[in-house]
Amino acid sequence: MKLSIKHFGPITKGFVEEEFMDITDFTMIIGEQGSGKSTIAKALSTLMWIEKALAREYFTVKELQLPGRFRSRFEYHSIKSYFSDDTTMEYIGSMYHIVYRGESKLHIERVANSERASIPKIMYVPSERNVISVIPKLSMISDLPQSLASFLDEYDKARKDLHGDLVLPTGGASFAYDKLNDISWVKRLGNKRLFVRMCG
């Protein structure tokens, strides 16, 4: 995948040294506070979801090109207001090439030889995720940001689908879920446990 963004929220000139940022299986974004790291991740997540939605025919290219439809997809991450008259975006995925040069200049085309491309689960994990570790019954709070609510739903589904402990790739730790008491645990160092109440 490749991504180019300019004049979008805190991002101004975009990727100066290269026109595109290559997105690989593991891509690390480093920068100062407020430089646009999260904005890149949120925009990429949205563009990948649009690509997936087009492939699954949730909507058509023509529907997405209607006034305001493309921008409205960025509301999920609360970044719709980041668009300006100078905003440009270009995304080259495994199935679609999306070019945005303003409200009336949205060009989308199918990438050649893309009929067998895999469609992964797409999720931006918000920085507010830590909130679920300290507030019980987070699902009872109204007006959660959509991305946090989705993360909470997916986390809840994943832990309830666990059969046994999930070995984590760091320090001999493992994750476990007590269905009876609705508590998640991170186990470490033999029988010692770090008790982490996640949510109910």
N, C-alpha and C positions, 0 to 999 in steps of 0.2 A: 504494500500500500504506500501511497504517497499523499502528502498533505501540504497545502500552502494556504496561509491565512494572513490577511493584511487589514489594518484599520478595523479591528473588531474588539471592542472593550479595551482592555489594557494593552492589547497587541497593536503596535503601530506599523512599522516597516516589515514586520514578519521575519522570515528567515533570510538574513542579509547575505550570508556567504553562499548559500545554495538557494535555488528557487523553491525547491521542495524539501520537506522533511521526510526521510524514509521511515516508515513504521514497520518494524520487524516483530517477531514473536516476543522479543524483550526490548523495549525502548525506554530509556531513562531520560527524563526531562529535568534539567537542573537550571535554577535561576534564582534571582533575588525575590524576596517577598513582594507580591503584587505585580510581578513581571508577566504573568499570563500563563503559568504552568497549568493551573486547573482549567483555565479557559480553553487551552489546547485540548486537554483530555475530554472536557465536556463537548466541545465542538466535534472532535473525532468520534466520540461515542454517538452523538446525534447523527452524523453523516453515515456511520456504519449501520445504525438502525434504519435510516432512510433507505440505504442500499438493500438491507434485508427485507424491508417492507415492500419495496418495489419487486424484488425477486419472488416474494410470496403473494404478490398482487393484492396487498391490502389497499393500495391505491395505484393509479396509473401516473405516468410521467405528466400527461396533460392535466390531471387533477392537481399534481404538485406544483405545476406552473401557473395555477390560478393566483391572482393577487393575494399576497399575505400568507399563502399556504406553506411555502418553504420556511419562511421566518417563524411561523407559528410552531414548527416542530422543535424549535430551540427554547420554547417556553418551559418544557419539561425540566430543564436545568436552570431555569430563571436567567437565561442569557439572551433572550429575544431582544432586550433593550440595548444589547451591545452592537447591533447593526447600525451603521451610519451610511450616508450617501456614498462614501468612499470604500465601503467594505468589499473585499474580494475574497473568495474561497475557491479552492480547487482540490478535489479529492479523487484519487484514482484508486479504486478498490479492485477486488477480484471479479466483480460482476458489473459494476457501473462506474462511469466517469462523470463526475458532477462538477460543473463550473458555474459559479455565481459571480456575476459582475454588476449586481444591482437588481432591484425588484423586477424589472422587465427583461433582464438578461440572465435567465437561468437556462443553462443547456445541460441536458442529461442524455447520455447515450450508453448503450450496452457495450461492455468490453468484449472483444472478440474471444472466442473459445472459453466462455465463462459458464457454459451450461452445467458443468459438473462441480462447480465451486461449492465448498462447504459453507453452511450458514451457522456460525457459532452463536452461543448465548452471548448477548452484548449487555454489559453492565458497567456503568461508572460508579465506583464506590466512593461516596462523598466523604470529605474530611470530617463531617459531623457524625460519622459512624461511631465514634467513641461515646456519644451520648447514650447509645443503647446499653453500654456497660454499667451505667450508673442510675438509670431511671427504670424501675420496674413498671411493667404494663405500659410501655411506650406506645403500643398500638392504640391506647385509649386517648392519646393526645390528639386534639384536632389540629388541622392546618399544618401537618408535617410537610416539609418539602417533598415533592413527588419522588425525587431520586432517593431520599432517605426512606420513605415509605416502601418503595420497591426493594431497596436493599434489605429492609427489615423483613419483608415478605419472603424474599429469596433465602435469607439466612434462616428464617423459621422453618421453611420447607426442607432445606438442606439438613438441618440438625435433626429434624423429626424422621428423615429418611435414613439416618445413620444406623448401622447395625454393628455394634461394637465400637471400639475407639478408632479415631482417625489419627494416624501417626503424622506428626508435623515435621517438616524438613529442617528443623532447627533444634539443637541442643537436647535431643532425646525426649522432646515433649510430645504429648498427644492430646487430642480434644475428645471430650466425651459429653454425652447429653443424658441427663436423668429425666426420662419421660414422666415418671410418676410425680416428681416435684417440680418439673418444668425449669430445670437449672442446667446451665452449661458449665463445664469444667475444663481447665487446662491442667493436665497432669504432667509432673516433671520430677526427675530425680527419684526414681523408684516409687516408694509409697507416699512420698510427700506430694501434696497437691496445692496448687495455687487456685483458690476458689474465686471464680469470676462469675458473678451473677449477670447474665446477659440481658434477658428480657422475658416477659411473660406473655 
